[in-house]
Amino acid sequence: MNRYNPFSSASVLFPYRWFIVILLSLGAFMGYKDLTGGTFFQSSKQEQWTSNGPGGYHK
């Protein structure tokens, strides 16, 4: 079992241990945000696009 343990120096995955940790952390974060309906980047000063446009209506 130590062959697949990324934190054992005898493992083939040992050089990739931090990549695996970061990948799993990002996956967990993205899954949490998806399940809770949150957004990654939210800015209240950004204008929303509308079909009316800034000067009237869209033909």
ChimeraX attribute file (.defattr): number of C-alpha atoms within 10 A of each C-alpha:
attribute: neighborCount
match mode: 1-to-1
recipient: residues
	/A:1	6
	/A:2	12
	/A:3	13
	/A:4	12
	/A:5	14
	/A:6	18
	/A:7	16
	/A:8	14
	/A:9	12
	/A:10	12
	/A:11	16
	/A:12	15
	/A:13	18
	/A:14	16
	/A:15	12
	/A:16	12
	/A:17	16
	/A:18	13
	/A:19	11
	/A:20	14
	/A:21	12
	/A:22	11
	/A:23	12
	/A:24	12
	/A:25	12
	/A:26	12
	/A:27	12
	/A:28	12
	/A:29	13
	/A:30	15
	/A:31	12
	/A:32	12
	/A:33	13
	/A:34	12
	/A:35	9
	/A:36	9
	/A:37	8
	/A:38	11
	/A:39	9
	/A:40	8
	/A:41	5
	/A:42	8
	/A:43	6
	/A:44	6
	/A:45	6
	/A:46	7
	/A:47	7
	/A:48	6
	/A:49	8
	/A:50	9
	/A:51	9
	/A:52	10
	/A:53	9
	/A:54	9
	/A:55	6
	/A:56	8
	/A:57	9
	/A:58	9
	/A:59	5
